[in-house]
Amino acid sequence: MKMMFNVFSKKLFGAKYERLTRTMLIYLIVFWGLYISNFQVRIAPFILYLMVSTFTAGVMWQALSSEDNAVNMQNMVMLPFERRKFVFSYVAAMGIYTLLTKTAALLAVLLAVSVWNWIGLLGSILCAVNAILMVAAIFSLKRYWYVGVFWFAAVFAAIFWSWDKPWFILSILANSILAFLVLRNADGYTFYLQEHKGSLAARGHKHHSVWIYFYRYLKSHKNYFLNTVIMWCAACALPLFFRQMDRLFAIPLGLAVLSLNTPVCILLSCDHALERAVRFLPGQKKTFCIPYCFFIFLCNITADMFFLCSWQMQIGGVAIETIAAAVFFAMQSAVFSVLLEWFYPVRGWKIESDLWHHPRKYVVPVVMLLLAEVVWNIIGGRI
Amino acid sequence: MSKPLLTIKNLSAWYGSEKMVLRSLSLDLAEHEAVGLIGLNGAGKTTFLKVLSGLLTTFRSDDILLSGRSIKVRERDFKLCRYTVFAEDNSFQYFTFREYLSYVFSAYKEKMPDVSELVQGFHFEDNTDILLKDLSTGNRKKAFLITAFALKPKLLLLDEPVNGLDFESTEYLYQQIANYKEYGTVLFSSHILESITLTCDRVLVLEDGQICQTFESGQINAAKIREALRYENDV
């Protein structure tokens, strides 16, 4: 089991676990930097538990369903390993990776900016471990996915309503044990994602269209598509949170937040073969990069339009200048995202989930926020 | 040798900070010739083709000349002259073969020719409207090879083109490589001696990042090449 765990974890953390030390050091610096800034917010324990559980569950799901795992796993699953040892080694490696490289980042930020105690911290860690085990168990029950939906809903309801009850910790522990028992009966093959073969029916076109390529790409990656749709839904809800702010800052802030659509902005980083092809073929700046830029622009502007419509309905005051600003921000974000992909693609990632959470994704929104700040100062100051 | 198409002077390439793969490699490729590159695993064949495809930045050379003019491997004029078929290629997975073909021809600003003969030759008729991601490895390879032979670039680079192909397609590929001289120069790497001896005008034996021996037309002989490779078993 130790050997199997080492195989999986070395793939994720590097041959000498060097990635783990580096990541921990970065999180420590982030924690310390935020801590000494004296910026403090109040976070209710149940919000902390919910955030940690949702985030950890989401990342664990991404890690397990990462397509590149299939390639790495196919050589492992064919070997005559003992089923349970295989499953627990794999889940342990993925879980520890999620916990230490992803959840730790969230905790570092949350703990640095809030007042916390050891019980809250232990509760958060327990919630994260529970989320990892539960997601792995649900992942192994693919055919009964609806059970997973109810299970998740029940755990979330429990966190929401009983986080302050004396038996809360025990109930989370019991849930983790239940997930552990489900995993005991799971087969290693349930974690091996077979290469998806689509319909072989003729459906091609005589001439190429990069737009059709992007459409098929999104259609094929359901999680990417879902992320884009979630972003559009978030766009409708954002005015609710931003209504207290100054309109001149809130709108650009909203536009910046909505440019965080990671999956459409990592097309080249996550597909080495495509990156290689666009680099060796001639004229790709025009043939590939410009349509790609418009594709990101379209995703951004759709989210921005949902945001502005929602803003207009809830608060009002959206003028033609606001729409022009949205177009400008969406275009600027698209251009910047493509430039980053072209000149600084993310390399050396271990699983696809790393790309989704790579710090590079914040570069574009941060630039946009700085721009928003400048706009706010110029226009606000003038008014 | 006829007029040189590509001249490479003292090319060295490396990965990371110390792993030197190519060591002061110099080479002339004439116009309209088929050149085979053979060597054991790790000899530097793929790295050499990667450098020429503009995919490796960690290299240096005294000069690279295209038809006597000094060029950079990433410049547009050179890109328009060459096309590479990689040993394994999973690019543009969401295009069908026809769409990919159209995409490449638009990138090279060429008019798309009739490729039915090539499609038939490679037995690819049933796969032209299937997404590349849904094709088998061999069929995907055929899609890229058909594109290459339809495009007819001045310099065609093939990295282990025989791998993954069925027997009939392999024969057809040999024929295509041998006939390619009519349109341009082909440089291809292979582990399969037969593919080299049947098609090439010149064979370069690569060892430890250097060309250790060259077999000119008329001297190309499987036994001698095997000897040069210091490899007793069949390659």
Interface residues (C-beta under 8 A of the other chain):
Chain A: K197 G198 L200 A202 R203 G204 H205 K206 H207 H208 S209 V210 I212 Y213 R216 Y217 S220 D271 A273 L274 R276 A277 V278 R279 F280 L281 P282 G283 Q284 T287
Chain B: S53 G54 L55 R76 K79 L80 T84 F86 D89 N90 S91 F92 Q93 Y94 F95 T96 F97 R98 E99 Y100 S102 Y103 V104 S106 A107 Y108 K109 T128 D129 I130 L131 K133 D134
